[in-house]
Amino acid sequence: MALTDEEQRLLDLLESSLRSEDPKLAAQFSSAKLKGAPSASPLPSLARLVAAGSICLVGIGMLVVGMIVAWPISVAGFLVMLGAVVFGLHVGKPSVSAPTSGGGASKRTQANSSVKDRMEQRWERRQDKERA
């Protein structure tokens, strides 16, 4: 469905304001669009859910059989069910390609450390305000 002229104008305005406020984020979005990266769905696929459900049923069977035969089988059944749930609900993130320049830390590591640094700085500011 095509956008109206007014909607297109508003969209262009939003894009330009995003580029001016956060050029890094805008560059990430534009590079993902150029690469044709698939958008990560917030839900697991149906095949993954069916497989996890089947594995979970096997775990329930092991749990019941273990209660009759020997308790270690029940524990193993519980662990199988737990693993099936984790497997079924896990949504994979798109892989981040390693930087082409050699020897440096990856962008993801740098981003994580900068987030960590910012959080530590905020924490220290809050502690300083409480002391004052």
C-alpha positions as CSV (number, residue, x, y, z in Angstrom):
1,M,0.0,0.0,0.0
2,A,1.4,3.3,-1.1
3,L,1.8,6.3,1.3
4,T,0.0,9.5,0.8
5,D,2.0,12.6,0.1
6,E,1.5,13.8,3.7
7,E,2.6,10.5,5.1
8,Q,5.6,10.4,2.9
9,R,6.6,14.0,4.0
10,L,6.2,13.0,7.6
11,L,8.3,9.9,7.1
12,D,11.0,11.9,5.4
13,L,10.9,14.4,8.3
14,L,11.3,11.6,10.8
15,E,14.2,10.0,8.9
16,S,16.0,13.3,8.7
17,S,15.5,14.0,12.4
18,L,16.8,10.5,13.2
19,R,19.9,11.0,11.1
20,S,20.6,14.4,12.8
21,E,20.0,13.1,16.3
22,D,21.6,9.7,16.1
23,P,23.7,9.2,13.0
24,K,25.1,5.9,14.2
25,L,21.7,4.3,14.6
26,A,20.6,5.7,11.2
27,A,23.7,4.2,9.6
28,Q,22.9,0.8,11.1
29,F,19.4,0.9,9.7
30,S,20.5,2.0,6.3
31,S,23.3,-0.7,6.1
32,A,20.8,-3.4,7.2
33,K,18.4,-2.3,4.5
34,L,21.2,-2.3,1.9
35,K,22.4,-5.8,2.9
36,G,18.8,-7.1,2.7
37,A,19.1,-8.5,6.2
38,P,15.9,-10.3,7.2
39,S,14.1,-8.7,10.1
40,A,14.4,-10.8,13.2
41,S,11.0,-12.1,14.2
42,P,10.2,-11.8,17.9
43,L,8.5,-15.2,17.8
44,P,10.1,-18.6,17.2
45,S,9.2,-20.4,14.0
46,L,6.4,-23.0,13.9
47,A,8.8,-25.9,13.1
48,R,10.9,-25.0,16.1
49,L,7.8,-25.0,18.4
50,V,6.6,-28.3,17.0
51,A,10.1,-29.9,17.6
52,A,10.2,-28.5,21.1
53,G,6.8,-29.8,21.9
54,S,7.7,-33.3,20.7
55,I,10.9,-33.2,22.7
56,C,8.9,-32.0,25.7
57,L,6.5,-35.0,25.3
58,V,9.5,-37.3,25.4
59,G,10.7,-35.6,28.6
60,I,7.2,-36.1,30.2
61,G,7.4,-39.8,29.2
62,M,10.8,-40.1,30.8
63,L,9.5,-38.3,33.9
64,V,6.6,-40.8,34.3
65,V,8.7,-43.8,33.6
66,G,11.3,-42.6,36.0
67,M,8.8,-42.3,38.8
68,I,8.0,-46.0,38.3
69,V,11.5,-47.4,37.5
70,A,14.2,-45.2,39.0
71,W,14.3,-41.5,40.0
72,P,17.4,-40.6,37.9
73,I,15.3,-41.2,34.8
74,S,12.8,-38.6,36.2
75,V,15.5,-36.1,36.7
76,A,16.8,-36.7,33.2
77,G,13.2,-36.3,31.9
78,F,12.8,-33.0,33.7
79,L,16.1,-31.7,32.2
80,V,14.9,-32.8,28.7
81,M,11.7,-30.9,29.2
82,L,13.5,-27.8,30.4
83,G,15.9,-28.0,27.4
84,A,12.9,-28.4,25.0
85,V,11.3,-25.3,26.4
86,V,14.5,-23.2,26.2
87,F,15.0,-24.5,22.6
88,G,11.4,-23.8,21.6
89,L,11.3,-20.3,23.0
90,H,14.8,-19.2,21.9
91,V,14.7,-16.6,19.1
92,G,18.0,-16.3,17.4
93,K,19.5,-12.9,16.8
94,P,21.0,-12.0,13.4
95,S,24.7,-12.8,13.4
96,V,27.1,-9.8,13.6
97,S,29.9,-10.1,11.1
98,A,33.4,-9.6,12.4
99,P,35.2,-6.5,11.3
100,T,37.4,-6.8,8.3
101,S,40.3,-4.9,9.9
102,G,42.5,-7.4,11.8
103,G,43.4,-7.3,15.5
104,G,40.8,-5.0,16.8
105,A,37.9,-5.7,19.1
106,S,34.6,-6.3,17.5
107,K,32.0,-3.5,17.2
108,R,29.7,-5.5,19.4
109,T,32.2,-5.7,22.2
110,Q,33.0,-2.0,21.9
111,A,29.3,-1.2,22.0
112,N,28.7,-3.4,25.0
113,S,31.7,-1.8,26.9
114,S,30.4,1.7,26.1
115,V,27.0,0.8,27.4
116,K,28.6,-0.7,30.5
117,D,30.7,2.4,30.9
118,R,27.7,4.7,30.6
119,M,25.8,2.7,33.2
120,E,28.7,2.8,35.6
121,Q,29.0,6.6,35.1
122,R,25.2,7.0,35.9
123,W,25.6,4.8,38.9
124,E,28.5,6.9,40.2
125,R,26.6,10.1,39.6
126,R,23.6,8.8,41.6
127,Q,25.9,7.7,44.4
128,D,27.5,11.1,44.5
129,K,24.1,12.9,44.6
130,E,23.0,10.7,47.5
131,R,26.2,11.5,49.4
132,A,25.8,15.2,48.9
